[in-house]
Amino acid sequence: MMKLAIKKPKAVFWKTDLSFEDIQKMLQAGKITEKWLVCPQGYSVDAVLISEFLAHPSIFKSNSNKKKEESKTKPKKKDLNVLLPCWALAYFPIVFLAGALFSIGDSFGGYYVFVFSGAALLLLIPAYAVIISILTVKRIKNRTNTTKITLFQLSPLMLFIFFLVFVLTFGGSPA
């Protein structure tokens, strides 16, 4: 069964993981109109009006066979939209591991790593924010932006800011 995505014509985000029946139910309930766009999930360049899709439900099937053959021969690689937040989240285990290793030789080693990791975040947070902004603009232009990927990319940013506040206040210490 083919997964479909829909959105309002001028909207940014796609509603994904839908079936033909889901779209029909949403139309009957009045949640969407026939002026919305529909496409196979991940292929926003093939988007058509829902009215067109309902008139010719097999409109996407001719392309899907060719795309299935391509996907069998080519391994699916993760792009920067997924890898960047994963790399960003790797910062935390690296900092804690470095703190543990540096505290072996010097009793203040872990403290220095703690302080310098906060200083590093003063540079990393704006850099990460700029990079995810650029990636989001590209996804919007390609019409492939979804709420899931945007929230996935924002979650490390929220953790970075929380950790920075934690470091700057020395773990909430009034000192």
C-alpha positions in Angstrom: 0.0 0.0 0.0 1.3 3.4 -1.0 1.8 6.0 1.7 0.6 9.4 0.8 1.2 13.0 2.0 -1.2 16.0 1.8 -1.0 19.7 2.4 -2.8 23.0 1.7 -1.5 24.5 -1.5 0.5 27.3 0.2 1.4 25.5 3.4 4.9 24.5 4.4 4.4 21.2 6.2 3.0 18.0 4.8 0.8 15.6 6.7 2.3 12.2 6.1 1.6 8.5 6.5 -1.9 8.6 4.9 -3.7 6.0 2.8 -6.3 6.6 0.0 -9.0 5.7 2.5 -7.7 8.2 5.1 -7.9 11.0 2.5 -11.4 10.0 1.6 -12.5 10.0 5.2 -10.9 13.4 5.8 -12.7 14.8 2.8 -16.0 13.4 4.0 -15.5 14.9 7.4 -14.7 18.3 5.9 -11.2 18.4 7.3 -9.6 18.9 3.9 -10.8 20.1 0.5 -10.2 18.9 -3.0 -7.9 21.9 -3.6 -5.3 20.4 -1.3 -2.2 18.8 -2.8 -1.4 15.0 -2.5 1.7 13.1 -3.5 3.4 9.8 -2.7 5.3 10.2 0.5 8.8 11.5 -0.2 7.9 12.6 -3.8 6.6 16.1 -3.4 7.6 17.0 -6.9 4.8 14.7 -8.1 2.1 16.5 -6.1 -1.3 17.0 -7.7 -4.6 18.3 -6.5 -6.7 15.9 -4.5 -9.6 16.3 -7.0 -7.2 15.1 -9.7 -6.0 12.2 -7.6 -9.6 11.1 -6.8 -10.5 11.2 -10.5 -7.5 9.1 -11.4 -6.4 7.1 -8.3 -3.7 5.3 -10.3 -2.0 8.5 -11.2 1.0 7.7 -8.9 1.2 3.9 -9.7 3.0 4.3 -13.0 5.8 6.1 -11.3 5.9 3.9 -8.2 7.0 0.7 -10.1 10.1 2.5 -11.5 10.9 4.0 -8.1 10.5 0.6 -6.4 13.0 -0.9 -8.8 15.5 2.0 -8.1 15.1 1.6 -4.4 16.0 -2.1 -4.5 19.2 -1.4 -6.3 20.3 1.7 -4.4 20.8 1.6 -0.7 18.9 4.4 1.1 21.4 6.8 2.6 20.6 9.2 5.4 21.0 12.9 4.5 22.3 15.8 6.5 18.8 16.5 7.8 18.9 13.3 9.8 22.6 13.0 10.5 23.2 16.6 11.8 20.9 16.2 14.9 22.5 12.8 15.6 26.0 14.3 15.5 24.9 17.2 17.6 23.5 14.8 20.3 26.8 13.0 20.3 28.3 16.1 21.9 26.9 15.2 25.3 28.4 11.7 25.6 31.7 13.0 24.3 31.8 15.8 26.9 30.9 13.4 29.8 33.5 10.9 28.6 36.2 13.6 28.2 35.3 14.9 31.7 35.7 11.4 33.2 39.0 10.8 31.4 40.5 14.2 32.3 39.5 13.8 36.0 41.7 10.7 36.2 45.0 12.6 36.0 43.9 15.9 37.5 41.3 16.5 40.2 40.1 19.6 38.4 40.2 18.1 35.0 36.5 17.2 34.9 35.7 20.7 36.1 37.7 22.3 33.3 35.9 20.1 30.7 32.6 21.1 32.2 33.4 24.9 32.0 35.0 24.7 28.5 32.1 22.6 27.2 29.8 25.5 28.1 32.1 28.0 26.4 32.1 25.7 23.3 28.3 25.8 23.3 28.5 29.6 23.0 29.9 29.0 19.5 28.1 25.7 18.7 24.5 26.8 19.4 24.5 29.7 16.9 26.4 27.5 14.3 23.8 24.7 14.7 20.9 27.2 14.5 22.2 28.7 11.3 22.8 25.2 9.7 19.3 23.9 10.6 17.8 27.1 9.3 19.6 26.7 6.0 18.4 23.0 5.8 14.8 24.0 6.7 14.8 26.7 3.9 16.0 24.1 1.4 13.3 21.6 2.5 10.7 24.4 2.2 11.9 25.2 -1.3 11.9 21.5 -2.3 8.4 21.1 -0.7 9.6 18.3 1.5 9.4 19.9 4.9 7.5 18.0 7.6 6.8 18.7 11.3 8.6 15.5 12.3 12.0 16.5 10.8 11.7 20.1 12.0 11.1 19.0 15.6 13.8 16.3 15.3 16.3 19.0 14.3 15.1 21.5 17.1 15.4 19.0 19.9 19.2 19.0 20.1 19.1 22.8 20.1 16.8 22.8 23.1 19.1 20.4 24.9 22.1 22.5 24.0 20.5 25.6 25.5 19.4 23.7 28.6 23.0 22.4 29.1 24.4 25.9 28.5 22.2 27.3 31.2 23.2 24.4 33.5 26.9 25.1 32.9 26.6 28.9 33.2 24.7 28.5 36.6 27.0 25.7 37.7 24.2 23.3 37.9 21.8 25.7 39.6 24.3 26.6 42.3 23.7 30.1 43.8 27.5 30.6 44.0 
